[in-house]
Amino acid sequence: QVQLVESGGGLVQPGGSLRLSCTASGYPFNIYDMGWYRQAPGHQRELVARIDNRGRNIVYSTSAIGRFTISRDAPATIHLQMDNLKPEDTAVYYCNRAPPMHDDWGQGTQVTVSS
């Protein structure tokens, strides 16, 4: 059974940083491209960053470029380092395969950027 568990969210002031982590179980993590996604209230879920199975090819959304860094660690964890956070980054953040598998979404981790 696939399980994705996100952690590391919280409340942070504008300009602050957070490091999100996602641990996967139930499938051969190291053969899949993975991504971080987010969903803000009233908006569709969107891709923030993706990393290939070897950690070599990385793609960021326009809003993430220069502020977020995605990485992956053996055996089955990916991270999202988020710096210079802005109020518009407020959302629930999820990890999943890239492209995502509908049945694999976890609970996500809430990130709130507010003064």
Secondary structure, DSSP 8 states (H G I E B T S, - for coil): --EEEEE--EEE-TT--EEEEEEEESS-GGGS-EEEEEE-TTS--EEEEEE-TTS--EEE-TTTTTTEEEEEETTTEEEEEE-S--GGG-EEEEEEESS--GGG----EEEEE--
